[in-house]
Amino acid sequence: ADDIEDVRSVLRVCLLFTPIPVFYALFDQSGSRWTYQATLMNGSLGPFGTIQPDQMQALNSLFVLLFIPLFEEVIYPAFARCNLLI
């Protein structure tokens, strides 16, 4: 009886992990889509140089590192002062 309950518990845990491959498949596809779109663009950043298509993959990480502190320290407090947060 305990073995059956253990198997049921394991199956419930496995059920929690079923959406993870779908998420990462879509997440990786968005990164490759950025790279494809970059091949169609000239990549010019004006006086700052040129960005290559394969460098577009790093932009997501860079945006996360830049925008999390910006939102936490500037944007969300400003929205809270204006009562715009839900």
Backbone as XML, in Angstrom:
<?xml version="1.0"?>
<chain id="A" units="angstrom">
  <residue number="1" name="ALA">
    <atom name="N" x="0.826" y="-1.195" z="0.000"/>
    <atom name="CA" x="0.000" y="0.000" z="0.000"/>
    <atom name="C" x="0.866" y="1.253" z="0.000"/>
  </residue>
  <residue number="2" name="ASP">
    <atom name="N" x="1.958" y="1.214" z="0.763"/>
    <atom name="CA" x="2.850" y="2.373" z="0.786"/>
    <atom name="C" x="3.541" y="2.565" z="-0.554"/>
  </residue>
  <residue number="3" name="ASP">
    <atom name="N" x="3.858" y="1.449" z="-1.224"/>
    <atom name="CA" x="4.516" y="1.552" z="-2.526"/>
    <atom name="C" x="3.603" y="2.224" z="-3.550"/>
  </residue>
  <residue number="4" name="ILE">
    <atom name="N" x="2.336" y="1.899" z="-3.511"/>
    <atom name="CA" x="1.390" y="2.503" z="-4.452"/>
    <atom name="C" x="1.285" y="4.005" z="-4.203"/>
  </residue>
  <residue number="5" name="GLU">
    <atom name="N" x="1.244" y="4.397" z="-2.943"/>
    <atom name="CA" x="1.178" y="5.824" z="-2.614"/>
    <atom name="C" x="2.464" y="6.538" z="-3.025"/>
  </residue>
  <residue number="6" name="ASP">
    <atom name="N" x="3.603" y="5.858" z="-2.898"/>
    <atom name="CA" x="4.877" y="6.445" z="-3.332"/>
    <atom name="C" x="4.893" y="6.660" z="-4.840"/>
  </residue>
  <residue number="7" name="VAL">
    <atom name="N" x="4.395" y="5.680" z="-5.593"/>
    <atom name="CA" x="4.339" y="5.805" z="-7.048"/>
    <atom name="C" x="3.411" y="6.950" z="-7.438"/>
  </residue>
  <residue number="8" name="ARG">
    <atom name="N" x="2.280" y="7.070" z="-6.778"/>
    <atom name="CA" x="1.365" y="8.175" z="-7.065"/>
    <atom name="C" x="2.022" y="9.526" z="-6.775"/>
  </residue>
  <residue number="9" name="SER">
    <atom name="N" x="2.774" y="9.591" z="-5.693"/>
    <atom name="CA" x="3.468" y="10.842" z="-5.354"/>
    <atom name="C" x="4.497" y="11.202" z="-6.412"/>
  </residue>
  <residue number="10" name="VAL">
    <atom name="N" x="5.238" y="10.213" z="-6.875"/>
    <atom name="CA" x="6.243" y="10.454" z="-7.914"/>
    <atom name="C" x="5.571" y="10.903" z="-9.205"/>
  </residue>
  <residue number="11" name="LEU">
    <atom name="N" x="4.468" y="10.287" z="-9.569"/>
    <atom name="CA" x="3.755" y="10.676" z="-10.786"/>
    <atom name="C" x="3.210" y="12.100" z="-10.683"/>
  </residue>
  <residue number="12" name="ARG">
    <atom name="N" x="2.747" y="12.493" z="-9.504"/>
    <atom name="CA" x="2.278" y="13.870" z="-9.320"/>
    <atom name="C" x="3.420" y="14.867" z="-9.485"/>
  </residue>
  <residue number="13" name="VAL">
    <atom name="N" x="4.587" y="14.520" z="-8.970"/>
    <atom name="CA" x="5.754" y="15.398" z="-9.128"/>
    <atom name="C" x="6.163" y="15.461" z="-10.597"/>
  </residue>
  <residue number="14" name="CYS">
    <atom name="N" x="6.152" y="14.330" z="-11.278"/>
    <atom name="CA" x="6.499" y="14.317" z="-12.705"/>
    <atom name="C" x="5.521" y="15.163" z="-13.514"/>
  </residue>
  <residue number="15" name="LEU">
    <atom name="N" x="4.269" y="15.163" z="-13.122"/>
    <atom name="CA" x="3.268" y="15.966" z="-13.813"/>
    <atom name="C" x="3.591" y="17.458" z="-13.718"/>
  </residue>
  <residue number="16" name="LEU">
    <atom name="N" x="4.185" y="17.871" z="-12.615"/>
    <atom name="CA" x="4.574" y="19.274" z="-12.465"/>
    <atom name="C" x="5.641" y="19.684" z="-13.473"/>
  </residue>
  <residue number="17" name="PHE">
    <atom name="N" x="6.484" y="18.748" z="-13.868"/>
    <atom name="CA" x="7.595" y="19.064" z="-14.757"/>
    <atom name="C" x="7.256" y="18.951" z="-16.241"/>
  </residue>
  <residue number="18" name="THR">
    <atom name="N" x="6.064" y="18.515" z="-16.592"/>
    <atom name="CA" x="5.734" y="18.335" z="-18.011"/>
    <atom name="C" x="5.731" y="19.625" z="-18.823"/>
  </residue>
  <residue number="19" name="PRO">
    <atom name="N" x="5.334" y="20.791" z="-18.301"/>
    <atom name="CA" x="5.365" y="21.996" z="-19.144"/>
    <atom name="C" x="6.760" y="22.583" z="-19.344"/>
  </residue>
  <residue number="20" name="ILE">
    <atom name="N" x="7.733" y="22.155" z="-18.585"/>
    <atom name="CA" x="9.070" y="22.764" z="-18.662"/>
    <atom name="C" x="9.705" y="22.617" z="-20.045"/>
  </residue>
  <residue number="21" name="PRO">
    <atom name="N" x="9.695" y="21.443" z="-20.687"/>
    <atom name="CA" x="10.292" y="21.366" z="-22.031"/>
    <atom name="C" x="9.604" y="22.270" z="-23.049"/>
  </residue>
  <residue number="22" name="VAL">
    <atom name="N" x="8.296" y="22.427" z="-22.924"/>
    <atom name="CA" x="7.575" y="23.304" z="-23.848"/>
    <atom name="C" x="8.026" y="24.748" z="-23.649"/>
  </residue>
  <residue number="23" name="PHE">
    <atom name="N" x="8.145" y="25.166" z="-22.396"/>
    <atom name="CA" x="8.587" y="26.530" z="-22.115"/>
    <atom name="C" x="9.963" y="26.784" z="-22.713"/>
  </residue>
  <residue number="24" name="TYR">
    <atom name="N" x="10.918" y="25.896" z="-22.453"/>
    <atom name="CA" x="12.272" y="26.137" z="-22.935"/>
    <atom name="C" x="12.381" y="26.010" z="-24.450"/>
  </residue>
  <residue number="25" name="ALA">
    <atom name="N" x="11.543" y="25.191" z="-25.068"/>
    <atom name="CA" x="11.535" y="25.138" z="-26.532"/>
    <atom name="C" x="11.099" y="26.479" z="-27.105"/>
  </residue>
  <residue number="26" name="LEU">
    <atom name="N" x="10.059" y="27.060" z="-26.543"/>
    <atom name="CA" x="9.597" y="28.370" z="-27.011"/>
    <atom name="C" x="10.585" y="29.471" z="-26.652"/>
  </residue>
  <residue number="27" name="PHE">
    <atom name="N" x="11.187" y="29.389" z="-25.480"/>
    <atom name="CA" x="12.157" y="30.393" z="-25.050"/>
    <atom name="C" x="13.376" y="30.390" z="-25.965"/>
  </residue>
  <residue number="28" name="ASP">
    <atom name="N" x="13.889" y="29.207" z="-26.284"/>
    <atom name="CA" x="15.042" y="29.122" z="-27.186"/>
    <atom name="C" x="14.672" y="29.560" z="-28.596"/>
  </residue>
  <residue number="29" name="GLN">
    <atom name="N" x="13.451" y="29.303" z="-29.005"/>
    <atom name="CA" x="13.019" y="29.727" z="-30.335"/>
    <atom name="C" x="13.013" y="31.246" z="-30.435"/>
  </residue>
  <residue number="30" name="SER">
    <atom name="N" x="12.621" y="31.929" z="-29.376"/>
    <atom name="CA" x="12.617" y="33.392" z="-29.433"/>
    <atom name="C" x="14.032" y="33.922" z="-29.587"/>
  </residue>
  <residue number="31" name="GLY">
    <atom name="N" x="15.009" y="33.273" z="-28.954"/>
    <atom name="CA" x="16.398" y="33.696" z="-29.118"/>
    <atom name="C" x="16.898" y="33.483" z="-30.530"/>
  </residue>
  <residue number="32" name="SER">
    <atom name="N" x="16.546" y="32.356" z="-31.127"/>
    <atom name="CA" x="16.984" y="32.112" z="-32.501"/>
    <atom name="C" x="16.256" y="33.043" z="-33.465"/>
  </residue>
  <residue number="33" name="ARG">
    <atom name="N" x="15.049" y="33.419" z="-33.115"/>
    <atom name="CA" x="14.304" y="34.371" z="-33.946"/>
    <atom name="C" x="14.980" y="35.737" z="-33.928"/>
  </residue>
  <residue number="34" name="TRP">
    <atom name="N" x="15.515" y="36.140" z="-32.779"/>
    <atom name="CA" x="16.274" y="37.393" z="-32.693"/>
    <atom name="C" x="17.487" y="37.335" z="-33.609"/>
  </residue>
  <residue number="35" name="THR">
    <atom name="N" x="18.180" y="36.203" z="-33.593"/>
    <atom name="CA" x="19.364" y="36.057" z="-34.437"/>
    <atom name="C" x="18.977" y="36.121" z="-35.906"/>
  </residue>
  <residue number="36" name="TYR">
    <atom name="N" x="17.897" y="35.453" z="-36.282"/>
    <atom name="CA" x="17.445" y="35.491" z="-37.668"/>
    <atom name="C" x="17.074" y="36.914" z="-38.072"/>
  </residue>
  <residue number="37" name="GLN">
    <atom name="N" x="16.354" y="37.608" z="-37.209"/>
    <atom name="CA" x="15.970" y="38.981" z="-37.522"/>
    <atom name="C" x="17.212" y="39.859" z="-37.660"/>
  </residue>
  <residue number="38" name="ALA">
    <atom name="N" x="18.227" y="39.608" z="-36.855"/>
    <atom name="CA" x="19.457" y="40.405" z="-36.930"/>
    <atom name="C" x="20.181" y="40.193" z="-38.255"/>
  </residue>
  <residue number="39" name="THR">
    <atom name="N" x="20.044" y="39.015" z="-38.856"/>
    <atom name="CA" x="20.679" y="38.791" z="-40.161"/>
    <atom name="C" x="20.023" y="39.636" z="-41.242"/>
  </residue>
  <residue number="40" name="LEU">
    <atom name="N" x="18.770" y="40.037" z="-41.025"/>
    <atom name="CA" x="18.056" y="40.853" z="-42.000"/>
    <atom name="C" x="18.291" y="42.350" z="-41.798"/>
  </residue>
  <residue number="41" name="MET">
    <atom name="N" x="18.971" y="42.714" z="-40.715"/>
    <atom name="CA" x="19.212" y="44.123" z="-40.401"/>
    <atom name="C" x="20.682" y="44.455" z="-40.654"/>
  </residue>
  <residue number="42" name="ASN">
    <atom name="N" x="21.002" y="45.753" z="-40.720"/>
    <atom name="CA" x="22.394" y="46.121" z="-40.972"/>
    <atom name="C" x="23.235" y="46.137" z="-39.701"/>
  </residue>
  <residue number="43" name="GLY">
    <atom name="N" x="22.638" y="46.187" z="-38.527"/>
    <atom name="CA" x="23.367" y="46.096" z="-37.272"/>
    <atom name="C" x="24.086" y="47.355" z="-36.844"/>
  </residue>
  <residue number="44" name="SER">
    <atom name="N" x="23.868" y="48.440" z="-37.538"/>
    <atom name="CA" x="24.568" y="49.679" z="-37.214"/>
    <atom name="C" x="24.032" y="50.282" z="-35.919"/>
  </residue>
  <residue number="45" name="LEU">
    <atom name="N" x="24.952" y="50.645" z="-35.027"/>
    <atom name="CA" x="24.607" y="51.332" z="-33.789"/>
    <atom name="C" x="25.104" y="52.769" z="-33.819"/>
  </residue>
  <residue number="46" name="GLY">
    <atom name="N" x="25.253" y="53.291" z="-35.021"/>
    <atom name="CA" x="25.732" y="54.666" z="-35.184"/>
    <atom name="C" x="27.190" y="54.787" z="-34.778"/>
  </residue>
  <residue number="47" name="PRO">
    <atom name="N" x="27.515" y="55.775" z="-33.951"/>
    <atom name="CA" x="28.917" y="55.966" z="-33.568"/>
    <atom name="C" x="29.439" y="54.883" z="-32.621"/>
  </residue>
  <residue number="48" name="PHE">
    <atom name="N" x="28.543" y="54.012" z="-32.131"/>
    <atom name="CA" x="28.962" y="52.979" z="-31.187"/>
    <atom name="C" x="29.424" y="51.698" z="-31.869"/>
  </residue>
  <residue number="49" name="GLY">
    <atom name="N" x="29.375" y="51.632" z="-33.186"/>
    <atom name="CA" x="29.851" y="50.455" z="-33.901"/>
    <atom name="C" x="28.723" y="49.664" z="-34.533"/>
  </residue>
  <residue number="50" name="THR">
    <atom name="N" x="28.964" y="48.377" z="-34.674"/>
    <atom name="CA" x="28.017" y="47.480" z="-35.326"/>
    <atom name="C" x="27.833" y="46.246" z="-34.462"/>
  </residue>
  <residue number="51" name="ILE">
    <atom name="N" x="26.607" y="45.758" z="-34.393"/>
    <atom name="CA" x="26.339" y="44.525" z="-33.667"/>
    <atom name="C" x="26.133" y="43.408" z="-34.682"/>
  </residue>
  <residue number="52" name="GLN">
    <atom name="N" x="26.783" y="42.294" z="-34.442"/>
    <atom name="CA" x="26.683" y="41.134" z="-35.322"/>
    <atom name="C" x="25.454" y="40.304" z="-34.938"/>
  </residue>
  <residue number="53" name="PRO">
    <atom name="N" x="24.906" y="39.543" z="-35.890"/>
    <atom name="CA" x="23.710" y="38.746" z="-35.588"/>
    <atom name="C" x="23.887" y="37.786" z="-34.413"/>
  </residue>
  <residue number="54" name="ASP">
    <atom name="N" x="25.054" y="37.147" z="-34.296"/>
    <atom name="CA" x="25.234" y="36.199" z="-33.197"/>
    <atom name="C" x="25.365" y="36.896" z="-31.844"/>
  </residue>
  <residue number="55" name="GLN">
    <atom name="N" x="25.623" y="38.191" z="-31.833"/>
    <atom name="CA" x="25.691" y="38.940" z="-30.581"/>
    <atom name="C" x="24.306" y="39.279" z="-30.043"/>
  </residue>
  <residue number="56" name="MET">
    <atom name="N" x="23.282" y="39.120" z="-30.862"/>
    <atom name="CA" x="21.915" y="39.408" z="-30.424"/>
    <atom name="C" x="21.484" y="38.481" z="-29.289"/>
  </residue>
  <residue number="57" name="GLN">
    <atom name="N" x="22.044" y="37.265" z="-29.235"/>
    <atom name="CA" x="21.690" y="36.322" z="-28.175"/>
    <atom name="C" x="22.008" y="36.889" z="-26.797"/>
  </residue>
  <residue number="58" name="ALA">
    <atom name="N" x="23.077" y="37.664" z="-26.690"/>
    <atom name="CA" x="23.493" y="38.209" z="-25.397"/>
    <atom name="C" x="22.622" y="39.370" z="-24.947"/>
  </residue>
  <residue number="59" name="LEU">
    <atom name="N" x="21.858" y="39.958" z="-25.845"/>
    <atom name="CA" x="21.059" y="41.118" z="-25.473"/>
    <atom name="C" x="19.986" y="40.797" z="-24.437"/>
  </residue>
  <residue number="60" name="ASN">
    <atom name="N" x="19.397" y="39.613" z="-24.498"/>
    <atom name="CA" x="18.378" y="39.258" z="-23.516"/>
    <atom name="C" x="18.963" y="39.297" z="-22.109"/>
  </residue>
  <residue number="61" name="SER">
    <atom name="N" x="20.122" y="38.697" z="-21.913"/>
    <atom name="CA" x="20.758" y="38.715" z="-20.593"/>
    <atom name="C" x="21.133" y="40.127" z="-20.189"/>
  </residue>
  <residue number="62" name="LEU">
    <atom name="N" x="21.633" y="40.898" z="-21.124"/>
    <atom name="CA" x="22.000" y="42.283" z="-20.837"/>
    <atom name="C" x="20.773" y="43.099" z="-20.436"/>
  </residue>
  <residue number="63" name="PHE">
    <atom name="N" x="19.669" y="42.919" z="-21.158"/>
    <atom name="CA" x="18.442" y="43.639" z="-20.819"/>
    <atom name="C" x="17.940" y="43.268" z="-19.426"/>
  </residue>
  <residue number="64" name="VAL">
    <atom name="N" x="18.016" y="41.994" z="-19.070"/>
    <atom name="CA" x="17.590" y="41.576" z="-17.734"/>
    <atom name="C" x="18.449" y="42.254" z="-16.674"/>
  </residue>
  <residue number="65" name="LEU">
    <atom name="N" x="19.768" y="42.244" z="-16.875"/>
    <atom name="CA" x="20.667" y="42.862" z="-15.896"/>
    <atom name="C" x="20.456" y="44.366" z="-15.778"/>
  </residue>
  <residue number="66" name="LEU">
    <atom name="N" x="20.093" y="45.016" z="-16.860"/>
    <atom name="CA" x="19.876" y="46.458" z="-16.822"/>
    <atom name="C" x="18.492" y="46.840" z="-16.301"/>
  </residue>
  <residue number="67" name="PHE">
    <atom name="N" x="17.474" y="46.116" z="-16.740"/>
    <atom name="CA" x="16.112" y="46.547" z="-16.453"/>
    <atom name="C" x="15.599" y="46.150" z="-15.077"/>
  </residue>
  <residue number="68" name="ILE">
    <atom name="N" x="16.078" y="45.071" z="-14.489"/>
    <atom name="CA" x="15.599" y="44.705" z="-13.150"/>
    <atom name="C" x="15.923" y="45.799" z="-12.135"/>
  </residue>
  <residue number="69" name="PRO">
    <atom name="N" x="17.178" y="46.259" z="-12.033"/>
    <atom name="CA" x="17.431" y="47.354" z="-11.080"/>
    <atom name="C" x="16.687" y="48.640" z="-11.447"/>
  </residue>
  <residue number="70" name="LEU">
    <atom name="N" x="16.585" y="48.934" z="-12.732"/>
    <atom name="CA" x="15.875" y="50.139" z="-13.161"/>
    <atom name="C" x="14.408" y="50.098" z="-12.727"/>
  </residue>
  <residue number="71" name="PHE">
    <atom name="N" x="13.756" y="48.979" z="-12.956"/>
    <atom name="CA" x="12.353" y="48.866" z="-12.582"/>
    <atom name="C" x="12.179" y="48.870" z="-11.067"/>
  </residue>
  <residue number="72" name="GLU">
    <atom name="N" x="13.063" y="48.167" z="-10.348"/>
    <atom name="CA" x="12.933" y="48.086" z="-8.892"/>
    <atom name="C" x="13.190" y="49.423" z="-8.208"/>
  </residue>
  <residue number="73" name="GLU">
    <atom name="N" x="14.143" y="50.187" z="-8.702"/>
    <atom name="CA" x="14.548" y="51.420" z="-8.026"/>
    <atom name="C" x="13.868" y="52.674" z="-8.564"/>
  </residue>
  <residue number="74" name="VAL">
    <atom name="N" x="13.417" y="52.662" z="-9.813"/>
    <atom name="CA" x="12.885" y="53.888" z="-10.411"/>
    <atom name="C" x="11.421" y="53.733" z="-10.823"/>
  </residue>
  <residue number="75" name="ILE">
    <atom name="N" x="11.146" y="52.784" z="-11.690"/>
    <atom name="CA" x="9.822" y="52.715" z="-12.317"/>
    <atom name="C" x="8.740" y="52.266" z="-11.341"/>
  </residue>
  <residue number="76" name="TYR">
    <atom name="N" x="8.952" y="51.153" z="-10.621"/>
    <atom name="CA" x="7.926" y="50.691" z="-9.686"/>
    <atom name="C" x="7.662" y="51.685" z="-8.563"/>
  </residue>
  <residue number="77" name="PRO">
    <atom name="N" x="8.681" y="52.298" z="-7.946"/>
    <atom name="CA" x="8.374" y="53.326" z="-6.935"/>
    <atom name="C" x="7.604" y="54.519" z="-7.509"/>
  </residue>
  <residue number="78" name="ALA">
    <atom name="N" x="7.933" y="54.925" z="-8.741"/>
    <atom name="CA" x="7.195" y="56.030" z="-9.359"/>
    <atom name="C" x="5.742" y="55.637" z="-9.603"/>
  </residue>
  <residue number="79" name="PHE">
    <atom name="N" x="5.512" y="54.420" z="-10.066"/>
    <atom name="CA" x="4.139" y="53.950" z="-10.263"/>
    <atom name="C" x="3.397" y="53.870" z="-8.933"/>
  </residue>
  <residue number="80" name="ALA">
    <atom name="N" x="4.083" y="53.445" z="-7.874"/>
    <atom name="CA" x="3.443" y="53.341" z="-6.560"/>
    <atom name="C" x="3.034" y="54.718" z="-6.048"/>
  </residue>
  <residue number="81" name="ARG">
    <atom name="N" x="3.872" y="55.723" z="-6.275"/>
    <atom name="CA" x="3.528" y="57.083" z="-5.848"/>
    <atom name="C" x="2.303" y="57.614" z="-6.595"/>
  </residue>
  <residue number="82" name="CYS">
    <atom name="N" x="2.127" y="57.165" z="-7.826"/>
    <atom name="CA" x="0.979" y="57.613" z="-8.634"/>
    <atom name="C" x="-0.220" y="56.675" z="-8.518"/>
  </residue>
  <residue number="83" name="ASN">
    <atom name="N" x="-0.128" y="55.677" z="-7.638"/>
    <atom name="CA" x="-1.185" y="54.665" z="-7.461"/>
    <atom name="C" x="-1.507" y="53.938" z="-8.762"/>
  </residue>
  <residue number="84" name="LEU">
    <atom name="N" x="-0.484" y="53.597" z="-9.530"/>
    <atom name="CA" x="-0.681" y="52.884" z="-10.792"/>
    <atom name="C" x="-0.369" y="51.395" z="-10.693"/>
  </residue>
  <residue number="85" name="LEU">
    <atom name="N" x="0.107" y="50.939" z="-9.540"/>
    <atom name="CA" x="0.400" y="49.517" z="-9.380"/>
    <atom name="C" x="-0.869" y="48.759" z="-9.029"/>
  </residue>
  <residue number="86" name="ILE">
    <atom name="N" x="-0.967" y="47.555" z="-9.543"/>
    <atom name="CA" x="-2.147" y="46.718" z="-9.274"/>
    <atom name="C" x="-1.879" y="45.877" z="-8.054"/>
  </residue>
</chain>
